[in-house]
Amino acid sequence: EMIRTAVLPFGKPGVISAAMLALGRALGETIAVTFLVSALPDGARWTWSLFNGGETFASKIANNASEFSNPSKTGAYIAAGLVLFVLTFVVNSIARIVIERRKAFSE
């Protein structure tokens, strides 16, 4: 009963805030993702296997920085970076709102 009435109501916003901040942090990482996620070889298809490579927005931008001399590809990578930035900003903003609500709830 103690857990249900005291621990869960006060702990849930903190756990949700931590998870959202971690997601925002993970979305913003670039080099760590590039080192951990290897690129798919040319012509390879995506599979559900954890042992195959893959790419995220951040790793795609970092791995293909040499192609920025092509204006159309440069625009695509800048757009991908902007989407990544906006997504990170939205997740972090929502996390801030949850944290502020938690502070108001705790007082």
N, C-alpha and C positions, 0 to 999 in steps of 0.2 A: 504494500500500500504506500509506503514511503517513497519508493521509486516512482510509482505512478502519479503521486500527488505533488512531489517536490522536485525530484531529479529530472524527469522527462520534460515538464513544462519549462524549466529554466535552462536545461541543457540543449534542447532541440534547436533553438535559434543559433546558438554558438556552433553547433555541428554543421548546420546549414550554411552559416557564414563562412566557416573554414573551408567547406567543400567548394563554395562559389569562388572564394579568393584563390584557392588552389587551381581551379579551372581557368580563371583569368590569367594566373601566372603561367600555366602550361600553354595557353593559347599564345602568349606573348614571347615564348622562348623561340629562338631561331637556331643558334649554333648547337645547343644540346640536342635538339631534335634532329639536326643534320647529321650529327655523329651517331646517334642511336638508330635512326631509321635509314637503312640503305636504300638507294634508288633501285627501281625495277630495271632490269636490262632491257635494251631496245626490243620491242616486239612482244615482251612478256605481258601476260594478262593477269589481272588482279585475282587473287584467290583468298579464301578464308584462313589459310594456313598462317600461323604466327611466325613460321620460319622463313617466309618469303619477304622480300623487301617491299617497301611502299613509300609514298611521299605525302607530306602534308603541305599546306600553303607555305609555311616558313621554310621547310627544307627544299621545296621546289624553287623558291626565289633564291635561296643561298646557293643551291647546286647549279643554277643556270645563270649566274651573274655574268658569265662571259658572253652571253647572248644579248646583252643590253645594247649592243651596237645596232641591232635591228630595231627600228622605231616601233613597228607593230608589236613585237615581243616585249619591248620595254614598257609600252602602254599596258599590256596585259599583266605584266608583273607588278607594275605600280597599282593597278586596279586590285590585284590580289592582295597586295600589302595594305591597301586602304580598307578592304573588306576585313582583313585580319585585325587591323587597328580598331575599326568600328565594333567588331565583335568583342574584342578584349575590353574596350571601353564600356560597352553595354553590360557585360558580365560583372566588371568591377563596380559599376554604378549600382547595379542591383544588389551586389554584396554590401556596399556601403549603406544602402537603404535598410537592408536586413539588420546590419550591425547597429544602426541608429535606433531601429525599433526595439532591438534587444536591450539597448541601454535604457530606453524609456520604460520598457517592461520590467527591468530589474529594479528601478528606483521606486 
